[in-house]
Amino acid sequence: MTDTAAEAWQHWTESRNAAVSAPHGPLALTGTHWLEPEPAELPGLPGRWWAESGTVCAELVTGDGVRLEGEQREATGRVALRPDTDAAAQIAVLNGMRLVPIEREGELALRVFDPAAPRRAAFAGISVYPYAPEWAVPAVFTPFDKGAQDVLVENADGRARPLTVTGQVAFTLAGRPHTLTVSGSGGPLSGVVADETSGRETYRFRFITLPAPDADGNTVLDFNRAFLPPCAFSDHFICPFPPPGNRLTVPVEAGERHVVGVGGVFGGPLHPGGALGRVMSRPAGGRRGPVCLPARLLARSSKQRYLLARASKGWLGRAERGAPVGRTFTESARRRQIVEAAIEVIAEAGYAKASFARIAKHAGLSSTGMISYHFKGKDDLLREVIAEVMRVSEAYMLPRIEAETGPRARLRAYIESNVELAAAHPRELAALVEILNGQGDDAEGQFAAGRRAVMDFQEQLVRAAQADGEYGAFDARVLVTAIRGAIDAVLVRVLRDPQMDVAASAKELADLFDRAVRPAEVCMEAHRIPGEDA
């Protein structure tokens, strides 16, 4: 490649910055309002809006200030706007804002582009990797034999939608062959891709374009021009995630990385909560119950808890690497708000009905895009929900356990606080049960490794207590399994029967296992008849 290519790339980066920060560019989008057949008010807009016969309709009065783009007179009465999928699409304007009707899969919405949007005002540029000619590689496009295909992929709003793809491009990076599924026919190609930098050094996925292939399918894939999707600039865009097979197993250190604002990076990598030590079971009836909560609470030192955390790392699926980048106080507060709303919705409505739309409504958000900005998808949000349940659990249980000394006393505190947790935080545990039940048999394999890791560590703690003479001689694995199953069974009863005497049940279960772990001579002494040796 030549300096001319590098200069052209520099011009491209400058034009990208100008385009996204234009008065009505992606950074200006402040809302995507999905419309119902019934007229309703929209935040910050005059009149009432609804969807009817494939158009976006509004009822306006004189003084509302809305007019059709290109016209001088104010629009009043009933106004019908054709959406962006119509060849004669129409746009309305209001005080410098553009009101753009859109249609997606038969559903209509109104997008509001406001030049005064806070993100546009705070925009400081797009961070990029330096230009490197080795990231522009020859590629060969091969169309699918049966023509264009629709692939169902998740979108940024949590819904799965068809993505039309037409073939694959084959290329070589660092001596290894790769393929990507792309769209386009008879002209330039485009694709949605992720790689080993995604969610860590770069946004969670990026878009690519390739020049139109020649007659033999030859083209060029220039990762220097991999660019951020619209949803990186505003919460209110709907963007398709990469289709199956479009995550490269190499770090692509080229192209655009993040949107940078005055206060730092707008959207950093997601941080689903780290390793969570917990044990699952399947109680009678085939439904999973609550969990025998963190074994690391029984660990006698911070080092032991650290080792357990390492042993159970990855329990909830592949975690994004690296720490969150540039997350502000406001962003952290918004994530907490979404997680709390998700817990309430899942606990009340159930796993299957916990859609992004329902969660957004419960949280008081204007659209599902806010959830998609902070979480990569429903699975990512559920991981954070489980992480929050674990944090609540540890905050409730840990002080009681650490106030005790000796394995037996800690075991008692662990069992009692675990059972009483269900009464203190029923909403959180109910949500957890719904998630585990809703994920079905797939969850069994997902959590199996972590479950074994925690049980192995619990077993090590029991053996250490036996070696110190604190516990009697018995099969440590049997004890660990019994504790897990017993706590889960009691927790199921607590959640199903609000009138149950939780404290009495917790004490009875703790007494049972306290007697079970005692050394034989202690048990004999406790049951000796007075005067028996006289």
Secondary structure, 3 states (H helix, E strand, C coil): CCHHHHHHHHHHHHHHHHHHCCCCCHHHEEEEEECCCCCECCCCCCCEEEEECCEEEEEECCCCCCEECCCCCCCCEEEEECCCCCCCCCCEEECCEEEEEEEECCEEEEEEECCCCHHHHHEEEEEECCCCHHHEEEEEEEECCCCCEEEEEEECCCCEEEEEECEEEEEEECCEEEEEEEECCCCCEEEEEECCCECCCECCCEEEEECCCCCCCEEEEEHHHCECCHHHCCCCCCCECCCCCCECCCCCCCCEEEEEECCEECCCCCCCCCCCCCECCCCCCCCCCCCECCHHHHCCCHHHHHHHHHHCCCCCCCCCCCCCCCCCHHHHHHHHHHHHHHHHHHHHHCCCCCCHHHHHHHHCCCCCHHHHHHCCCHHHHHHHHHHHHHHHHHHHHHHHHHCCCCHHHHHHHHHHHHHHHHHHCHHHHHHHHHHHHHCCHHHHHHHHHHHHHHHHHHHHHHHHHHHCCCCCCCCHHHHHHHHHHHHHHHHHHHHHCCCCCHHHHHHHHHHHHHHHHCCHHHHHHHCCCCCCCC
